[in-house]
C-alpha cells in the first residue's frame, strides 16, 4: 500500500521517514519529496508498505501526531493519472485548431 504523509519537518530525510514507519511493519520504500530548484524538503512524502494490514495500522497510529510544528496527515495515497498531470490537447488556447499564424490573410508573394 502506498501511503501519503504530509506535515513532515523540513529536516526529515528518507531514512528517518522509513524508520518511523518500520515500527509498524515492513517498508518497501520511503521518499521525502524534494524541491527540484532548492533541493529542500517540500514537507511531504510517500511510504510504500507491502502488507496492507501493517500499512493501515501505521496510518491509524501516525495520523494527527506531531513530529514538529504541524500534525502529520497520513492516509492512503490516491492514484495519480499517468502522463505528467497536464491535460492533453493543443497549444493551451481552448479547443481552437492550431494554425501557423494569428489572423493571417491570404499569402502574397
C-alpha positions in Angstrom: 0.0 0.0 0.0 1.3 3.4 -0.9 0.9 6.0 1.9 0.9 9.8 1.6 2.4 11.7 4.5 2.2 15.5 4.9 3.3 17.8 7.7 6.8 16.4 7.8 9.5 18.5 9.4 11.6 20.1 6.7 14.8 18.5 8.1 13.5 14.9 8.0 15.2 12.6 5.4 14.2 9.4 3.7 15.9 7.2 6.2 14.2 8.9 9.2 10.8 8.6 7.4 11.4 4.9 6.9 12.4 4.4 10.5 9.1 5.9 11.7 7.0 3.5 9.6 9.2 0.4 10.3 7.8 0.4 13.8 4.5 -0.9 12.2 6.0 -3.4 9.8 8.0 -3.9 6.6 8.7 -0.8 4.5 9.5 -1.3 0.8 10.4 2.4 0.3 10.1 5.8 1.9 10.7 9.0 0.0 10.5 12.6 1.1 9.5 14.9 -1.8 12.3 17.4 -2.6 12.0 20.8 -4.4 13.9 20.5 -7.7 15.2 24.0 -7.6 16.2 24.4 -4.0 16.9 20.8 -3.1 15.0 21.2 0.2 12.1 19.1 1.5 8.6 20.0 0.4 7.2 18.8 3.8 5.5 15.7 2.4 6.5 12.2 1.2 5.4 8.7 0.3 5.9 5.4 2.1 5.3 2.0 0.4 4.4 -0.8 2.7 3.8 -4.3 1.1 1.4 -5.5 3.9 -1.9 -3.7 3.8 -2.8 -4.5 7.4 0.5 -3.1 8.7 0.0 0.0 6.5 -3.5 0.6 7.9 -2.1 0.2 11.4 0.6 2.8 10.6 -2.0 5.2 9.2 -4.2 4.9 12.2 -1.4 5.4 14.7 0.6 8.1 12.9 -2.2 10.3 11.6 -2.5 13.6 13.5 0.6 13.1 15.7 3.1 16.0 15.8 6.7 15.4 14.8 7.4 19.2 14.6 5.3 22.3 14.4 2.4 20.7 12.4 0.4 17.5 12.9 1.0 14.7 10.4 -1.6 13.9 7.8 -1.2 10.2 7.0 -3.5 8.5 4.5 -3.6 6.0 1.7 -2.1 7.7 -1.4 -4.5 8.4 -4.3 -3.6 7.0 -7.7 -2.1 9.7 -9.9 -3.1 9.9 -13.5 -0.4 9.0 -15.9 1.0 11.5 -18.4 2.6 14.1 -16.2 -0.5 15.7 -14.9 -1.0 18.0 -17.9 -4.2 18.0 -19.9 -3.8 16.6 -23.4 -4.6 18.7 -26.4 -3.1 21.5 -28.5 -1.4 24.8 -27.5 -3.5 25.7 -24.5 -5.9 28.1 -26.2 -9.1 26.1 -25.6 -10.3 23.9 -28.4 -9.2 26.0 -31.3 -7.4 24.2 -34.0 -3.8 25.1 -34.3 -2.7 27.3 -37.1 0.6 28.6 -38.4 -0.2 32.3 -37.6 -2.7 34.6 -36.0 -5.3 36.4 -38.0 -3.4 35.8 -41.3 -4.9 36.7 -44.5 -4.0 35.1 -47.9 -0.3 34.9 -48.5 1.0 37.3 -51.1 4.3 36.6 -52.7 
